[in-house]
């Protein structure tokens, strides 16, 4: 299946064969592709050639290497665009035609800690609403959120937090959201987070922290989201 006399490198030819098999669902998302030894025997090439082909597809996010398991076909990642429009997680996923569901793990009225006061700019021991939620897309766990919402925005522990908090703040309580400050970091999954997200402890994750600002540019919500790095990506378009 590979042309040994072609000027095109063998690793690139193999990469194209594997890519076509992935795109045509011969190798389906979540499934293991043949091992390096099996690919060597199947195509009559060296181990280096196979590794170079696989590494190229890993770089393209088509394959994922799993230690102790092998190489699997990656699921298509949900995408967040770093544009100037502020959207909730629910709005972003629905815009991509995806079905959202939420498990509310914890919901309570608590006294704010010193760490959170720095983000919400309120006095320590003031009461806020704390929500811990697991967000799922098409039934699969994608992100684990902890939200801290100022009670001055009108919310209470009696509200429904299974949907968009932005929609709750705006539609039910008439808060105008003017913008948000967002920080994105790379991290690894802690044991508890991994269990919720159905990944392994130590797997890569994206950590997105953001502060939502009201009409007076004062914070009304602070949130921390832990996203599965194998299922979610953040894209920024830049112009010069």
Buried (B, 14 or more C-beta within 10 A) or exposed (E): EBEEEEEEEBBBBBBBBBBEBBEEEEBEEEEEBBEBEEBBEEBEBEEEBBBBBBBBBBEEEBBBEEEEEBBBBBBEBBEBBEEEEBBBBBBBBBEEEBEBBBEEEEBEEEEBEEEBBEBBEBEEEBEBBBBBBBBBBEEBBBBBBBBBBBBBBBBEEEBEBBEBBBEBBBEEEEBEBBEBEBEBEEBBBEEEBBBBBEBBEEBEBBBBBBBBBBEEEBBBBBBBBBBBBBBBBBEEEEEE
